Amino acid sequence: LLGDNSSIPFLTVVGFVVAVIGQFLRSWAQFCAGRNFTHIVADEKVPNHRLVTSGPYAFSRHPGYDGWFFWSVATQLLLCNPVCTVA
């Protein structure tokens, strides 16, 4: 339908680089948040919780989500998948 997109070296390289940057950003955010990072949504404030404002949190409120976004779009570029990249 869309032709053979499986061998576009430029998109593969860009996808790989952006995926690595996205993964690094996500991992850096988790590392900087330390014990304050959890996958569980809290509905009450924990007494020993502190707001993290250093590292990637100095530039973004949710750097883990930013990293995940870049990683997920980049993997589709890496795979040369035009439909999922646009969607």
Secondary structure, 3 states (H helix, E strand, C coil): CCCCCCCCHHHHHHHHHHHHHHHHHHHHHHHHHHHHCCCCCCCCCCCCCCCCCCHHHHCCCCHHHHHHHHHHHHHHHHCCCHHHHHC
